[in-house]
Amino acid sequence: MPLPLERRADIRGGASGEWASGRPYFGLGLGAFLALYLPQPLLPELDRDLGTSPAVTGLVMTAALLGFAAAGLLPEGEPARTLRWATWLTVAASLVAALSPDVWLLLPARAAQGIGIGLLVAGGLADVPRRMPPAMAGRLTGAMIAGTALGGLGGRLVGYTGNFLSWRGAFLLGGAGVLSVVLLSLRALPLATPPLQKPRAGPPASSPISLIIAGSCILFVSVGMFDLLPYRLGGPPFNLPPLLGDLVYLAFVPATFAGVVAGRAIDRFGRRVVILATAVFDVSLLVLGLFPSLAAVAVAATAAICGTVSLHVAHSGAAAAYGRATVGRYLTAYYVGGAAAAPLTAASYLRWGWPGVILPLCAATLIVAGLALAREQYHGAHGQQPDAGVVPPRLSG
């Protein structure tokens, strides 16, 4: 049974105002991502301390991303219990990572971190349409994705503390950050309240294949950009030292605001409008990165991460409307696409130079826009709401 009108009104304000503000969802995304990218600045130190080659040490990042992707295929179980279990899994894996005597224990610890983080993000995204009114869905999804953007930057900053705490100390600090931020966020989420919408009897709504394909293209753009950017900035005509080149990660700050803005725009204009507008601006600014200007490259890098965040907000919310299983499949495709970006764009860069990076990123963005238009035509032909965020008919409100 749907909740009575008085309960719906209470969720929109009053004692539940903190939920509606998006702060707990923002905190959940931020806390979860504090651990995901933490080792990135530590890779050279891990090379020296563990006696591994860069190719092997790089698997420390890959293991977590593959764990995240695998988490999307796991069943959810009871939502509140799963979120708490995922928190403790992430923290315990951080402790094991800090105590690892060699890379062969560090790798499974990182994979376990990825699984925990993936369960936290998928569970949080799926919780939005379950417990909050549809008019708030875009804003709250945007808050959570904005949190992941800032958490990704924060995790890298925690990683830099390894310069004086050691890499083991950085892992412990990151685990403590995950524990404190995520537990505070979970306490503020309405996990104990009945859902606003109850699934109807019958099989669950199927996941739209176009949504899954779009997911594989979205992270491809930012990973392809930021993996190859050090080569662009470190080579002619810029020849920047690595420390200055690392300042490019400050682009994650405007990406945080992009998530918030995209969420509010979705609530007002709809997902399809936000997807198409993002694609137009993203491609236009990415093309600027072809010019041999440091400012132009900075603009293109900012466009890549902001566009990824905006499209991720739109598609995450659309996936959540179909249920937790679709969120998991979408996130799996999202991270598999990101993992594929590194070797594919690197090969393209070696053959065609910097245009071999920029043009495939533009193509991936246009594919996402084309899939959004295809969904519009499909829904229109079947008499459904022509929007990427349409709530499937299996849910009642």
GIMOVEN-V71115 format. One record per backbone hydrogen bond with DSSP energy under -1.0 kcal/mol. NH is the residue of the N-H (numbers start at 1). CO is the residue of the C=O. E is the energy in kcal/mol with one decimal. If there is no record, write none. Layout:
nh;co;e
NH;CO;E
NH;CO;E
This chain:
nh;co;e
8;4;-2.1
9;5;-2.5
10;6;-1.9
11;7;-2.0
12;8;-1.5
16;13;-1.5
17;14;-1.9
20;16;-1.8
21;17;-1.6
22;19;-1.6
26;22;-2.7
27;23;-2.9
28;24;-2.2
29;25;-2.2
30;26;-2.5
31;27;-3.0
32;28;-2.1
33;29;-1.9
35;32;-1.0
40;37;-1.6
42;39;-1.2
46;42;-2.5
47;43;-2.2
48;44;-1.8
49;45;-2.9
50;46;-2.5
57;53;-2.8
58;54;-2.2
59;56;-1.4
60;57;-2.2
61;58;-1.1
62;58;-1.5
63;59;-3.1
65;61;-1.8
66;62;-2.6
67;63;-2.2
68;64;-2.3
69;65;-2.3
70;66;-2.5
71;67;-1.9
73;70;-1.7
74;71;-1.4
82;78;-2.6
83;79;-2.3
84;80;-2.0
85;81;-2.7
86;82;-2.6
87;83;-1.7
88;84;-2.1
89;85;-2.2
90;86;-2.2
91;87;-2.2
92;88;-2.7
93;89;-2.5
94;90;-1.7
95;91;-1.9
96;92;-2.4
97;93;-2.5
98;94;-2.2
99;95;-1.5
100;97;-1.0
105;102;-1.1
106;102;-1.6
107;103;-2.4
109;105;-1.6
110;106;-2.4
111;107;-2.2
112;108;-2.4
113;109;-2.1
114;110;-2.4
115;111;-2.1
116;112;-2.4
117;113;-2.8
118;114;-2.6
119;115;-2.3
120;116;-1.9
121;117;-2.5
122;118;-2.7
123;119;-2.2
124;120;-2.2
125;121;-2.5
126;122;-2.3
127;123;-1.3
131;127;-2.0
132;128;-2.1
136;133;-2.0
137;134;-1.1
140;136;-2.4
141;137;-2.6
142;138;-2.6
143;139;-1.9
144;140;-2.0
145;141;-2.5
146;142;-2.5
147;143;-1.9
148;144;-1.8
149;145;-1.8
150;146;-2.2
151;147;-2.7
152;148;-2.3
153;149;-1.5
154;150;-2.9
155;151;-3.0
156;152;-1.5
157;153;-2.1
158;154;-2.5
159;155;-2.1
160;156;-1.6
161;158;-1.1
162;159;-1.8
163;160;-2.0
164;161;-1.8
165;161;-2.8
166;162;-1.2
170;166;-1.9
171;167;-1.9
172;168;-2.0
173;169;-2.6
174;170;-2.5
175;171;-2.4
176;172;-2.2
177;173;-2.0
178;174;-2.4
179;175;-2.4
180;176;-2.3
181;177;-2.4
182;178;-2.4
183;179;-1.8
184;180;-1.7
185;181;-1.9
186;182;-2.9
187;183;-2.0
191;189;-1.6
193;190;-1.1
196;130;-2.4
197;130;-1.2
200;394;-2.1
212;208;-1.4
213;209;-2.5
214;210;-2.2
215;211;-1.8
216;212;-1.4
217;214;-1.3
218;214;-1.3
221;218;-1.0
223;219;-2.5
224;220;-2.2
225;221;-2.0
226;222;-2.8
227;223;-2.3
228;224;-1.1
229;225;-1.6
232;228;-1.7
233;229;-3.0
234;230;-2.2
238;235;-1.4
239;235;-2.7
240;233;-3.1
245;241;-2.2
246;242;-2.0
247;244;-1.3
248;245;-1.7
249;246;-1.9
250;247;-2.0
251;248;-2.0
252;249;-1.9
253;250;-1.9
255;251;-1.3
256;252;-1.2
257;253;-1.1
258;254;-2.1
259;255;-1.8
260;256;-1.4
261;257;-2.8
262;258;-2.7
263;259;-2.1
264;260;-2.0
265;261;-2.5
266;262;-2.3
267;263;-1.8
268;264;-1.3
269;265;-3.6
270;266;-1.6
274;270;-1.5
275;271;-2.9
276;272;-2.5
277;273;-2.6
278;274;-2.5
279;275;-2.3
280;276;-2.1
281;277;-2.3
282;278;-3.0
283;279;-2.5
284;280;-2.0
285;281;-2.2
286;282;-2.5
287;283;-2.1
289;286;-1.2
290;287;-1.9
291;288;-1.9
293;291;-2.5
297;293;-2.2
298;294;-2.2
299;295;-2.3
300;296;-2.2
301;297;-2.5
302;298;-2.3
303;299;-2.5
304;300;-2.2
305;301;-1.9
306;302;-2.6
307;303;-2.7
308;304;-1.9
309;305;-2.3
310;306;-2.6
311;307;-2.6
312;308;-2.3
313;309;-2.4
314;310;-1.9
315;311;-2.5
316;312;-2.7
317;313;-2.0
318;314;-1.6
319;315;-2.6
320;316;-2.5
321;317;-1.4
322;319;-1.5
323;320;-1.2
327;323;-1.8
328;324;-2.3
329;325;-2.2
330;326;-2.9
331;327;-2.7
332;328;-2.2
333;329;-2.4
334;330;-2.5
335;331;-2.4
336;332;-2.4
337;333;-2.5
338;334;-1.5
339;335;-2.4
340;336;-2.0
341;337;-1.1
344;340;-1.7
345;341;-2.8
346;342;-1.9
347;343;-2.2
348;344;-2.0
349;345;-2.5
350;346;-2.3
351;347;-1.4
352;348;-3.0
353;349;-2.1
356;353;-1.2
357;354;-2.0
358;354;-2.1
359;355;-2.1
361;357;-1.5
362;358;-2.1
363;359;-2.3
364;360;-2.4
365;361;-1.9
366;362;-2.3
367;363;-1.9
368;364;-1.7
369;365;-1.9
370;366;-2.6
371;367;-2.3
372;368;-1.7
373;369;-2.0
374;370;-2.2
375;371;-2.2
376;372;-1.8
377;373;-2.2
378;374;-2.3
379;375;-2.8
380;376;-2.4
381;377;-2.2
382;378;-1.3
383;380;-1.1
384;379;-3.5
387;385;-2.4
390;387;-1.9
395;392;-1.7
